[in-house]
Amino acid sequence: MPVLRDSSTSRSRSTRAAAHWLPTGTAAFARILALTGAARTSIRCEIYIWGNDPVAHRFRAAFARAAARGVRVHVLIDGVGSSSLPAGYWQELENAGGTVRVFNPISLRHFSIRDHRKIFIVDDAIAITGGFNIAAEYDGDGVTSGWRDLGLELTDPAAIRSLVTAFDEMFAAHELRPWLLRRIPRRNNPPRHRTDEVGPVLCSGPHLVRNEFSRQLLRLLKSARHVRIASAYFAPSFRLRRALRSVARRGGTVELLLAGPTDVPLAQLAARSLYGALLKAGIRIWEYQPQVLHTKLALVDDTLFVGSANLDARSLAINYELTVHLRDAALAAAAAADFDRDLKHSRAITYSDWKKTRTWLTRLRGSWARFLITKVDPWLARRQMRGLS
């Protein structure tokens, strides 16, 4: 969900990073294109899905123009997420001097390992991240058109340095060569004793020591009073589900905004199979109705998490992900206000209503979907990662 109505004028200085919100896919796209047009030295773009559609073509042309005037342009796309692109798609950009690499090109050997991150950095000075990809379905307000999503712009030098390092390491390791991947854990994960000051940029992935996003979220949930989460796909670990239930049972509020219309029916079956225990613990659940919900937002008291990671097994255990977390009371209040506005477009799920839908066939399908998503998929990814150790 967006947290500021006018991202061009609503800015906030956090103790961790300077940031302001891009409240819709359309706003994020407009800002990226404007920054691309003004770029002087470098553009880095890492994206899971680059569509084969007019919206994505605009970005390709803008990047080519930047490269033609001498800007160093590096683009990293995922081999599965961007598999719709035809041969020769990037010729204009490459002829202008840009470089495009494909992370883990499609192969049966390491098919499960994907780069789901969304990063745009210009001139090593301004960065944008969020849940959106570069494709037509993300261009809209999330109510009347386009999927529901948001972006976050960062200008804090320390955060930018972390994002540049994260991009450059993945750009170098795009072919999943073991000797390159071994460099990533030492840089992207802080020492274990640093539980509070980990910085605003949290990188996670199957080759890293641990999932820093999950660890920081669990840490905050131990003392949380108010938790609001929007997640396109929802199948969190048992520890996260238990932590959420604990917040509600000790008198805190926990509100989940999940997908109504969805692009992944299997994920929705798995998510709905978990509703019962959460609702019985006092957690409130809504499903967003106007468009597909693609937002990834967690608001824990006055700390926000925004980025590419969903609360599901693939984001928490398989994909390479990047999340930014900021502790800022003003931004948290704005996020809560916008969360409320999105709830007006959503359907509340009660335990009695949920129970009525749980026929034996629905229970069977939900259990099978959850087994595939939370057990089989991570197991397959672990087996494929062994060959890269």
N, C-alpha and C positions, 0 to 999 in steps of 0.2 A: 504494500500500500504506500502511496505517497505520504510524506509527512509535512510538506510545506506546499502551500498553494502556489506560490510564485518563487520558483527556484532561482530566478535571476536576481531577486532582491532579498531573499530570506537566507541569511548566512549566520553561522554560529562558530565560535572559536571553542574547541574542546581542549581539555588538558592533554589529550593525546593526539588530536589531529584537527586541522581546519577543514570543515566539510560543509557542503550544502546539498540539498536533495534535488533530484530530477524526478518529478512526481509521476511521470508516465513514460511509456516507451517513446512516444512522440517527442517529449521534451528531451529525453536522453539522446535520441537520434539527432535532433537539431543542434544540441550542444556539441556532440562529437563532430558533426560536419563543420560547425563553426570553428572549432579548435583545429581541425584538419586544414581548413582554409587559411588559418593564421600561423600554422606551424612553420618554424624556422630551421630547426636542426634535425629533429627525429620524431618518428611516430612508431609506437609499438602497439600492436593489436593482437590479442589472444582471445579466441572465441570458439565455442563448441560448435554452433551451427552457423554457417554462412549460407544463406539461401540462394537459390537460383531464381531470383525474382527482381522486379524493378527497384524495390527498396534497396536490396543488397547491391544491385548494379550501380546505384548512386554512390554508395560508399567506395566501390571499386574505382569508379571514375575519379572521385575526390582524392583517393590515395594516389592514383596515377598522376594526377596533376601536381600533387605535393612532391612526388618523386622526381617529376620532370623539372621542377625548379630547384632541385638539389637537396631536398629533405631525405634523410635516411629512413626508409619505410620497411619495417619488418612485420610480417603477418604470420600468425600461427593458428591453424585451424585443425579441428579434430577429424581423423580419417573416417569415422562413422557418422558423426554429427553433420559433416559437410559433404557427405558422399553423393549428393545430388548434382554436384558441380561437374560440368563436362570437361573433357580434355581441352586444354588451351584457354580455359576461362581466365587465367591470370596473365595472359600474354601481354596485354596492354601495360599492366603494372610492372611486370618484369622487364619489358623493353625500356621502360622509363627509369629503371635502376632499382626498383623495389625487390625485396626478397620474400618469397612465400614458402613456408614449410608446412608439412602435414604431420601432425602428431600421430604416431602409431598407425600408419596406413593399414587398411583392412587386411587381416590375415587370421586364419583360424588359430594360430599358435598363441597370440596374445589379444584376441578379439575383445575381451571384457575390459581391458585397461583403457580408460578414456580420460581425456583432458576436458573437463566440464567448466573450466574457469572462464571468466569474462573480465578482461583487462584492456583498457585503452590508456596509453600514456603519451603525452605530447611534450617534446622539448625537455624531458626529465624534470618537469615543473608542475604539471597538472595531470591528474589521473581520474578515470571514471571506471567504476565497477558496478555490479548489480546482478540481477537475474536474467536480463534480456539477452537474446542473441541478435545477430544481424540478419533479419528476415522480415517479410511483410507482416506476419501475424503479430509482431511486437510493436507495430506502428499504430498507435491508437491511444484512447484514454482509458481503456479497460472497462468501460461501461457501455458506451454506444458502439464502439468498434475496437478491435485489437485486444490482445490478451492483457490481463492485469499484471503490471510489472513496474519496477522503479529502478532508478540509478542513483548513485552517490558519487559526488565529485570531491576529490581530495586535493589539497594544495600544501599540506604540511611536508616539509623537506624530508623528515625521517620516514614518514609513511611512503613518500615517493621513492626513496632509496630502496625500501623493502620491496616495493612493487617492481621496480626496475630489476632488482636482483632475482626476484621470483620469475619474472618473464624471461630474462636472459638465460637462466639455468634450464628452464623448460624448453626454450628455443634451441639450446644446444643439445638437449637430451631427447629431441623429438622422435628419434628412431628407436627409443627404448634400449639403447646400448647400456649394458650393466655398468661399465666403468664411468659413464656419465651420470647415471642415476644415483650412484653411491655418493656423489657430491651433495645431493639435495638434502638428506636428513641433517647433516651437520650444520646447515645454514638456516633451514626453515623451522626447526624446532629448538626452542630455548632449553637451557638446562632444567632439570626436574625441580630444583629448589626454587625457581622463579615462578611462583604461582600467580602473582598479581600483576607485575609490570612486564607483560609479554609484548607490549606494543600493539598498535591497532591492526596489523595485518596478520591473519592466521592462515597459514597454508596447511593443507591436509592432502593425503594421498596414500595409496597402498604401499609405497616404498619408503614412507616416512616412519619415524620411530613410533609416533602415536598421532591420534587425531586431536590437534590442538583446539579446534572449534568445539568438539564434543567435551573436551576436558574443561575448557573455560565455562561453557554453558552449565555443566554439572556443578562446578565450583560455585557459581552464582545462585543456582537453584537451592543450595543448602540453606541460604538465609533469605531467599526471595519472599516478597509479600505480594507483588503483582507481576504476573507473567502473561504476555500476549504474544502469540506466535501465528504467523501466516506462512504456510508451507504448501507448495504445489503438490508435493508427494509426501505422504506421511506414513512411515513405518519405522519409528525410532527403536533403539535398543531397549532391552528390558530395564537397564539402569536409568535411562532417560525417562521412560514411562513411569518407573517407580518414583523418580525424583519429582516429576510433575504431580503425581498423585499425593506425594508427601506435602507439597506446597498447599494443595487444596485441603487436605485433611487437618493441617495445623491452622486453618483459618485464612490462608491467603487466597487470592483469586487467580485462576488459570483460565484463559480464554484461547481457543484454537479456531483459526479461520482456515478452512481447508477447501479443496476443490469441489464444486458442484459439477458443471460441465468439465470434462477432462479429455486430454489427448492420450492418456494411458489408462484404459479401463482396468487393467490388471492391478495397477497401483492403487486405484480407488477401491477395488474389492478388498485388498489387503488393509487399507486404512480403515474402512468401515467395519471390518472384523474386530478392530481394537476399540471401537467406540464404547462398548458396554462397560468395561472396567473403568474407563476414564470418566464416563458420565456418573457412574455409581459413586465415585470418589469425590464428586462435586465439581468436576471440570466442565466448563461450558464449551459447546462445539457449534460452529456455524459452517455452512457450505455456501460459498460465493456463487451467485446465480447469473449475472448478466453475460459474462465471458469466461473463458478459461483463466483460472487463477494460476499465475506463474511466479508470484512473488516469493522471495525467501527473506523473511524478517522475523527476528526474535527480539522482544522487548522485555527485559528483566529489570524491574524497577527503573532506574535511570540509565541503564546500559542497553545499547542497541547492537544487534548483529545483522549485517546486511552483506549479501554477496551471492555466490553461485550455489551454495550448499543447501539442499533440502534436508529435512529431518527424516531421512530414509536410509536404508542399508547401503544403497549405491553411493550416496554422498558421504556417509559416515565410514565406509569401509573399502570402497572400490575406486571411485573416481578421484582424480586430482581436482581439488577444489580450492577456492580462495574466498575468505570471509573477512570483512572489516568490522571491528567492534569498537564502539565509542561510548565513553561514559560522559553524558552531558544531559543535565536535567531539562534544559530548554528543548533540545532535540527530542528527548523522550516524551515530553508533554505534547509536542507537535505530532509525534508519531502516534500517540494515544488518541489524539483528536481525529486524526485521519483514519485510524483503525475503526473508530466509532462510525465515521461516515461510511466506510465500506461495509460495516455490519448492517446498515440500512438496506444494502443491496443483497443481503444474504438470508438464508433460511436457517433458523435455529433448530438444532436437533435435540429432542428430548429422549430420555431413556425409554419411555413408553412407546414413542413413535419408532425408535430404533428397534425395540423388541418385536414390534409387529412385523417388521420386514425380515426377521431371522427365521425363515423357513429352513427345512433341512437342506434344501438345495443351495440356498444362499449361504448357509454356514459352511457347507462343503466347499463351495467355490471360494469363499473368503479364506478358509484355512489353507486350501491348496495354493491360492495366490500368495498368501503370506509366507508359506513354505518356500515357494520358488524365489520370492524377492529377498527374504531375510536369511535363508539357508543355502539354497542351491547357487544363487548368483555369487554371494561372497566366497563359497567353497570353490567355485570354478575360477574366480579371480585369484584366490590364493594359490591354486595349482599353477596358473599361468605365470604368476609372479615368481615362483620358485626357479624358473629357468633364467630369471634376470638377477638372482641374488649373487 
